[in-house]
Amino acid sequence: MVKIRRMRRTAFTAGLAVLSLVLPATGLQAQAAAQPAVQRLPLGDGGLPETRSVTQVAPGVTWTRIKRGRPDARDHWTIEVALLKDEAAARALADRLDGAGFEPTVSRVDERPQDLPSQQPWGWRVRVGELADQEAAARLVKDLRAAGFRPTRTYFTGEDGSGRTGPWVVDVLRVSAAQRQRVEARQSLDRVPGGETLADMVRRTGGVAGVNGSYGSDEEDGTFGDVAGLSVVDGRLLSEAVQGRSALVLPSERRIRPSVQQLSTALRVRSADGAQRELDGLNRAPGRIRSCGGTGGDLPTERPRHDALCTDDSEIIQYTGFFSGPVHAGEGVAVVLAGDGRVLEVRGRRGGTVPAGATVLAGTGDGAQWLRDHARQGQVLTVTTTVLDRNRRSLTATAGRGVDAVSGGPQLLRGGRVVVPADAEGFNHPDDPGFFDYFATHRHPRTLAGVTDDGSLLFVTVDGRRPGYSSGLSFRESAAVMRALGAVDALNLDGGGSTTMVVGGRVVNRPSDSTGPRLMANALVIH
């Protein structure tokens, strides 16, 4: 049975109804007060202890803290020297390690992207060491490098994705279907570039709670605070899609259900003389495409490739009124457009600012030449930007003109089924089997979003990279957790050190960076 107790009120919980649920080791469901049926999390061994506390944050909004599992004394630190596709190459590396005085192990890796089915192993893992702490692991890394080896990562084995006891700490914000219009997407500082902590964003926008949102770009990409993928805020397109990657769609009309969809963008510029050209992106540095998935000849690929930086030396980028400060300067052309598309100015180099009520088109390479040929002062350039679903329908037509869309990836659930298209959404690097293994099958802090059958919204953070406190989740475990929590559609948002939840003005989870909560590009805020 479920044990319910009233918690002592604190400054934070004053005025809020708080329940603590202690789930027994047996029995899969329990009922408490007006809460939905509780299903134990499908993590680790079936008999692990699990507790829950439920806090009423606002009408129709609850925050649930779930703790499950316990540390396992068998877990240890180890060094991964390589994950190789070829078994013979892995065993040859192990022989060299053995000859240098190390004690390697070789193990077969079978988990692969769900959308790349095969009977073949994904690869062969070569590791060294069973160490008690991270400091000893760091010393072993130095020894390996001194011996001429190139270790790739240091692991705590409880984060391998195979540990059976955890522990796990999971925080869940649930917004009822009747209250889901309390949720909105917000850009940090309401502009690009820039960055803001989640706590500051929630406070500035008058929210009661929130979670971090999309993957972002960094200084090396040229536009800190730009979303690496699709961003739509109140019907305004702020950042182009990583084509075909998943996003959470929050319709502006109450009658339309929230959803998780694979979205793309179609961007064009047309001159008064009828010439047309692709518009490559919005509010970012020309030629630098974070996570790839663009169009128009990007290198090395136009397919999504997570955390990679693709390049293109011939682009046209639009800086909207949402962009603050000077645009990226350099060789090329910049064209200033009035609100009606009339050309106000043609600049011989990229640079300058975006005048109030105007936009700027910045061209490089062939894109710059197109602007020289077709942008004449006083003439009109027409820019069209459309967000499309998998059936090539306009998002505003299906979800309303004030729609919000927050990109992430990959999708985790579709119609209640586990569907994780990690390859299609760019989480497999074809030349590096270790990327998928590390990012997808190992446990990390995760931020997840989902929609239940009745249209309620779930926002979930899972702490990780904290041995003994919380182990994080793999993609596969994330999907299972979201289904157990009642989601029928779900996706992965930015995670790792970005995973953050704020309730009542404070950060309630434990972000994994030693420096504390990160600055982020956008967030999902509950009012």
C-alpha positions in Angstrom: 0.0 0.0 0.0 1.0 3.6 -0.3 2.1 5.5 2.8 1.0 9.1 2.8 2.3 11.7 5.3 2.0 15.4 5.6 5.4 17.1 5.4 6.4 20.0 7.6 5.9 23.3 5.8 9.0 25.4 5.0 9.4 28.9 3.5 9.4 27.2 0.1 6.4 24.9 0.6 4.3 27.3 2.7 0.8 27.3 1.2 1.5 24.2 -1.0 0.0 20.8 -0.5 2.9 18.3 -0.2 2.5 14.5 0.0 5.2 11.9 0.4 4.6 8.5 -1.1 6.7 5.5 -0.1 6.2 2.7 -2.6 6.7 -0.8 -1.4 9.1 -3.2 -3.1 6.1 -5.2 -4.5 3.0 -4.1 -6.3 3.1 -1.9 -9.4 0.4 0.6 -8.8 -1.0 2.7 -6.0 -3.5 5.5 -5.6 -3.1 8.6 -3.5 -5.5 11.5 -3.1 -6.4 13.0 -6.5 -3.2 11.9 -8.1 -3.2 9.6 -11.2 -2.4 5.9 -10.8 1.3 5.5 -9.8 3.4 3.1 -11.8 6.9 2.3 -10.4 9.7 3.4 -12.7 11.0 0.6 -14.9 14.7 1.2 -13.8 17.0 -1.5 -12.6 15.9 -4.4 -10.5 12.2 -4.8 -9.7 12.7 -4.8 -5.9 14.4 -1.5 -5.5 13.1 1.0 -3.0 11.2 4.0 -4.5 9.8 7.1 -2.8 7.8 10.0 -4.2 6.8 13.4 -2.8 4.1 15.5 -4.6 3.9 19.3 -4.4 1.0 21.4 -5.7 2.7 24.3 -7.5 -0.3 26.0 -9.1 -3.8 25.1 -10.2 -3.3 22.0 -12.4 0.5 22.0 -11.9 2.3 19.5 -9.7 5.9 18.7 -9.0 6.8 15.1 -8.1 10.2 14.1 -6.8 11.0 10.4 -7.3 13.9 8.6 -5.7 14.7 5.1 -6.7 17.4 2.5 -6.1 20.6 2.5 -4.1 24.4 2.6 -4.8 26.1 -0.6 -5.8 29.4 -1.4 -4.2 30.5 -3.2 -7.3 30.5 -0.1 -9.4 33.9 1.5 -10.1 35.8 3.9 -12.4 37.4 2.6 -15.6 39.1 4.0 -18.7 37.7 3.4 -22.2 40.6 3.3 -24.6 38.5 2.8 -27.7 35.3 1.5 -29.2 36.1 -0.1 -32.6 33.9 -1.6 -35.3 36.3 -4.4 -36.0 36.9 -7.2 -33.4 40.4 -8.0 -34.7 41.4 -4.3 -34.3 40.0 -4.2 -30.8 42.0 -7.4 -29.8 45.1 -6.1 -31.4 44.8 -2.9 -29.3 44.3 -5.0 -26.2 47.4 -7.0 -27.0 49.4 -3.7 -27.2 48.0 -2.6 -23.9 48.8 -5.9 -22.3 52.4 -5.7 -23.6 52.7 -2.2 -22.1 51.8 -3.6 -18.6 48.1 -2.7 -18.5 45.3 -5.2 -18.0 42.7 -4.6 -20.7 39.3 -6.1 -21.2 37.4 -6.5 -24.5 33.6 -6.6 -24.6 31.1 -6.8 -27.4 28.6 -3.8 -27.7 25.2 -4.8 -29.2 23.0 -1.8 -28.6 22.6 0.3 -31.8 20.2 2.9 -33.1 16.7 1.6 -33.2 16.3 2.8 -36.8 19.5 0.9 -37.9 18.4 -2.7 -37.3 21.0 -5.4 -37.8 22.2 -8.7 -36.3 25.8 -7.5 -36.3 27.4 -6.1 -33.1 27.7 -2.3 -32.9 31.4 -2.6 -32.0 34.0 -3.8 -29.5 34.9 -1.9 -26.4 38.5 -1.9 -25.0 38.8 -0.8 -21.4 41.5 -0.6 -18.7 41.2 -0.4 -14.9 38.9 -1.0 -11.9 39.5 2.1 -9.8 38.0 3.3 -6.6 37.7 7.0 -7.4 38.0 9.6 -10.1 41.4 10.8 -9.0 42.9 7.3 -9.5 41.3 7.2 -12.9 42.9 10.5 -13.8 46.3 9.1 -12.9 45.7 6.0 -15.1 44.8 8.3 -18.0 48.1 10.0 -17.7 49.9 6.7 -17.6 48.1 5.5 -20.7 49.0 8.7 -22.6 52.6 8.5 -21.5 52.7 5.0 -22.9 51.5 6.3 -26.3 47.8 5.4 -26.0 44.9 7.7 -26.6 42.1 7.0 -24.1 38.7 8.4 -25.1 36.7 8.7 -21.8 36.7 8.0 -18.1 33.5 6.1 -17.0 31.8 5.3 -13.7 30.3 1.8 -14.5 27.0 2.7 -12.8 26.5 5.0 -15.8 27.1 2.3 -18.4 23.4 1.8 -18.9 23.6 -1.7 -17.5 23.8 -1.1 -13.8 20.9 -2.7 -11.9 20.6 -0.5 -8.8 21.0 3.1 -9.7 20.3 5.3 -7.7 18.1 7.7 -9.7 16.5 11.1 -8.8 13.7 12.1 -11.1 11.7 15.4 -11.0 8.4 15.6 -12.8 6.4 18.7 -13.6 2.9 17.8 -14.7 0.6 20.4 -16.3 -3.0 19.2 -16.7 -4.7 19.4 -20.1 -7.0 22.2 -18.7 -4.0 24.3 -17.7 -1.6 23.6 -20.5 -1.8 27.1 -21.8 0.2 28.1 -18.8 3.2 26.7 -20.7 5.2 28.8 -23.1 8.5 28.8 -24.9 10.8 31.7 -24.0 14.1 32.7 -25.5 16.9 33.8 -23.1 16.8 37.6 -22.7 14.2 37.6 -25.4 16.9 38.1 -28.0 19.9 36.6 -29.8 22.8 36.5 -29.0 22.8 36.0 -25.2 22.3 33.5 -22.5 20.4 33.3 -19.2 20.1 30.8 -16.4 16.8 29.0 -16.1 16.1 30.6 -12.7 16.6 34.1 -14.1 14.5 33.3 -17.1 11.6 32.0 -15.0 11.9 34.9 -12.6 12.1 37.5 -15.4 9.0 36.1 -17.2 6.9 35.7 -14.0 6.8 31.9 -14.1 6.2 29.5 -11.3 8.3 26.7 -12.7 10.3 25.7 -15.8 12.8 23.4 -17.5 15.6 24.0 -19.9 14.8 23.7 -23.6 16.7 23.1 -26.8 20.3 22.3 -27.7 22.2 25.6 -28.1 25.1 27.0 -30.0 28.3 28.3 -28.3 30.9 30.9 -28.9 32.9 28.6 -31.3 29.8 28.5 -33.5 29.8 32.3 -33.7 26.4 32.9 -32.1 26.2 32.1 -28.4 22.6 31.7 -27.3 21.3 30.7 -30.7 19.2 27.5 -30.7 20.9 24.7 -32.6 17.7 23.8 -34.5 14.1 25.0 -34.7 12.8 27.7 -32.4 9.3 29.2 -32.7 8.1 31.6 -30.0 4.5 33.0 -30.2 4.4 32.1 -33.9 7.7 33.9 -34.7 10.4 31.7 -36.3 13.7 32.6 -34.5 15.9 29.8 -35.7 15.8 27.3 -38.6 15.3 23.6 -38.1 17.9 20.8 -38.1 15.8 19.3 -40.8 13.5 16.5 -39.7 14.5 16.6 -36.0 11.8 16.3 -33.3 10.2 19.3 -31.5 7.5 19.8 -28.9 4.6 21.7 -30.4 2.5 23.9 -28.1 -0.5 25.1 -30.1 -2.0 28.5 -29.5 -5.5 27.2 -29.6 -6.9 25.3 -26.7 -8.8 22.9 -28.9 -5.6 21.6 -30.5 -3.6 19.0 -28.6 0.1 19.5 -27.9 2.3 17.1 -29.9 5.8 15.9 -30.7 6.6 16.2 -34.4 9.5 16.0 -36.8 9.7 19.4 -38.3 11.6 21.2 -41.1 11.8 24.7 -42.4 11.5 26.1 -46.0 13.1 29.5 -46.3 13.2 31.5 -49.6 14.0 35.0 -50.8 12.5 36.3 -54.0 13.4 39.5 -55.8 11.2 41.9 -57.8 12.6 40.5 -61.0 11.3 37.0 -60.2 14.7 35.5 -59.2 14.5 33.2 -56.2 17.1 31.7 -53.9 17.2 29.6 -50.8 17.5 31.5 -47.5 20.0 29.4 -45.4 19.2 30.4 -41.9 18.2 33.0 -39.3 20.0 35.0 -36.6 23.3 33.1 -36.8 26.8 33.4 -38.1 26.9 32.7 -41.9 28.6 29.4 -42.8 28.4 27.8 -39.4 25.6 25.3 -38.9 25.5 23.7 -35.4 24.4 20.0 -35.5 24.2 20.3 -39.4 20.9 19.2 -41.0 20.8 22.3 -43.2 20.4 22.7 -47.0 22.3 24.1 -49.9 25.5 22.3 -50.0 26.6 22.2 -46.3 29.8 20.2 -45.6 30.5 17.5 -44.7 26.8 16.6 -44.7 23.3 18.0 -45.0 22.0 15.2 -42.7 21.6 16.0 -38.9 24.8 15.3 -37.0 24.5 16.1 -33.4 27.1 18.5 -31.8 29.1 18.6 -35.1 29.7 21.9 -36.9 29.0 21.9 -40.6 30.1 24.7 -42.9 28.9 26.5 -46.1 30.8 29.3 -47.8 27.8 30.5 -49.8 24.9 31.4 -47.7 22.2 34.1 -47.1 21.3 34.6 -43.5 18.4 36.8 -42.3 18.9 38.8 -39.1 15.4 39.7 -37.8 14.4 42.3 -35.3 15.0 39.6 -32.7 18.8 39.9 -33.2 20.4 42.4 -30.9 23.7 44.2 -31.5 26.0 44.2 -34.5 25.6 41.4 -37.1 28.6 39.2 -38.0 31.1 41.3 -39.9 33.2 40.1 -42.8 33.5 39.7 -46.6 30.2 39.7 -48.5 27.1 41.8 -48.7 24.5 43.0 -46.3 21.1 44.3 -47.4 18.8 46.2 -45.1 15.0 45.6 -45.7 12.1 47.7 -44.4 9.2 45.9 -42.9 7.5 45.7 -46.3 10.6 44.1 -47.9 11.8 47.3 -49.6 15.6 47.6 -49.9 16.7 50.5 -47.7 20.5 50.0 -48.0 23.1 47.8 -49.6 26.3 47.4 -47.7 29.5 46.4 -49.4 30.6 44.3 -46.5 28.7 42.3 -43.9 28.3 44.1 -40.6 26.5 46.9 -38.9 23.3 46.6 -36.9 19.6 45.8 -37.5 17.7 49.1 -37.6 14.4 49.2 -35.7 11.6 47.8 -37.7 13.9 46.3 -40.3 15.8 43.1 -41.1 19.2 42.4 -42.6 20.1 39.8 -45.2 23.8 38.9 -45.1 25.3 37.0 -48.0 28.6 35.2 -48.5 30.0 33.5 -51.6 27.3 32.8 -54.2 24.8 34.2 -51.8 26.6 37.6 -51.7 26.6 37.6 -55.5 22.9 36.9 -55.7 22.2 39.9 -53.5 24.5 42.1 -55.6 22.6 41.0 -58.7 19.0 41.3 -57.4 18.9 43.7 -54.4 18.5 47.3 -55.7 17.7 50.2 -53.4 14.0 50.9 -53.5 13.1 47.5 -54.9 11.3 44.7 -52.9 12.8 41.4 -51.7 10.2 39.0 -50.4 11.3 36.6 -47.7 9.1 33.6 -46.9 9.7 31.3 -43.9 7.6 28.2 -43.3 7.7 25.5 -40.7 6.6 22.2 -42.2 5.5 18.9 -40.6 6.2 15.4 -42.0 3.3 15.8 -44.4 4.6 19.1 -45.7 1.8 21.0 -44.0 2.4 24.5 -42.5 2.7 24.4 -38.7 0.8 27.6 -38.3 -2.0 26.2 -40.3 -2.3 23.1 -38.1 -1.4 24.6 -34.7 -2.4 28.2 -34.9 -0.5 31.4 -35.6 0.7 31.9 -32.0 2.2 28.4 -31.8 5.4 27.7 -29.8 7.8 24.9 -30.9 10.9 23.8 -28.9 13.3 21.5 -30.7 15.2 18.6 -29.1 15.8 15.1 -30.2 15.5 12.3 -30.6 11.9 11.4 -30.3 11.3 8.7 -27.6 7.6 7.8 -27.8 5.1 7.9 -30.6 1.5 6.8 -29.9 2.6 5.0 -26.8 5.3 3.0 -28.6 9.0 3.4 -28.0 10.3 5.0 -31.2 13.9 6.4 -31.0 15.1 7.4 -34.5 18.6 8.2 -33.2 20.3 7.7 -36.6 17.8 9.8 -38.6 18.0 12.6 -36.0 21.8 12.8 -36.0 22.9 11.0 -32.9 25.0 8.5 -34.8 28.2 9.7 -36.4 28.9 7.2 -39.2 32.7 7.4 -38.7 32.6 7.1 -34.9 30.6 4.3 -33.3 31.7 5.7 -29.9 29.5 8.8 -30.3 26.2 6.9 -30.3 27.5 4.6 -27.6 28.4 7.4 -25.3 25.6 9.8 -26.0 22.7 7.4 -26.3 23.4 4.2 -24.5 25.3 5.6 -21.5 23.5 7.3 -18.7 23.6 11.1 -18.5 21.5 13.9 -17.0 18.4 14.2 -19.2 15.6 16.7 -19.7 12.5 15.1 -21.3 9.1 16.4 -22.4 5.9 14.4 -23.1 2.2 14.6 -23.8 -0.3 12.2 -22.2 -3.3 10.7 -23.8 -5.6 13.4 -22.4 -3.3 16.2 -23.5 -1.5 16.9 -20.2 2.1 17.9 -20.4 5.1 16.3 -18.6 8.4 17.9 -18.1 11.0 15.6 -16.5 14.6 16.1 -15.4 16.8 13.2 -14.3 20.0 14.0 -12.5 23.2 12.2 -13.5 27.0 12.3 -13.5 26.8 12.2 -9.7 27.9 8.7 -8.5 26.0 7.6 -5.4 23.3 10.2 -5.9 21.8 9.7 -9.4 23.0 7.8 -12.4 21.2 9.5 -15.2 19.4 7.7 -18.1 20.1 6.3 -21.5 17.7 7.0 -24.5 16.1 3.6 -24.1 15.6 4.2 -20.3 14.3 7.7 -20.9 11.6 6.3 -23.2 10.6 3.7 -20.7 10.4 6.3 -17.9 8.2 8.6 -19.9 5.8 5.8 -20.8 5.6 4.8 -17.1 4.8 8.4 -16.2 1.9 8.3 -18.7 3.3 10.0 -21.8 2.2 8.7 -25.2 4.4 11.0 -27.2 7.8 12.2 -25.9 11.2 13.6 -26.9 14.6 14.2 -25.4 15.6 17.9 -24.9 19.0 19.3 -24.1 20.6 17.4 -21.2 24.0 16.9 -19.6 25.1 20.0 -17.7 22.1 21.9 -19.1 19.5 19.7 -17.3 17.8 22.1 -14.9 14.4 22.4 -13.2 13.1 25.5 -11.4 10.1 25.4 -9.0 9.0 28.3 -6.9 12.0 30.4 -7.8 14.8 27.9 -7.0 16.7 25.2 -8.8 15.3 21.9 -7.4 17.5 19.4 -9.2 21.3 19.1 -9.1 22.9 20.3 -12.3 26.0 18.3 -13.1 28.5 21.0 -13.9 30.8 21.9 -11.0 30.3 25.6 -11.8 26.5 25.3 -11.3 23.6 26.0 -13.6 24.5 26.8 -17.2 23.4 29.8 -19.3 20.9 28.4 -21.9 19.3 29.5 -25.2 15.7 28.9 -24.4 13.3 27.2 -21.9 9.8 26.0 -21.3 8.2 28.2 -18.6 5.0 27.5 -16.7 3.0 30.5 -15.5 
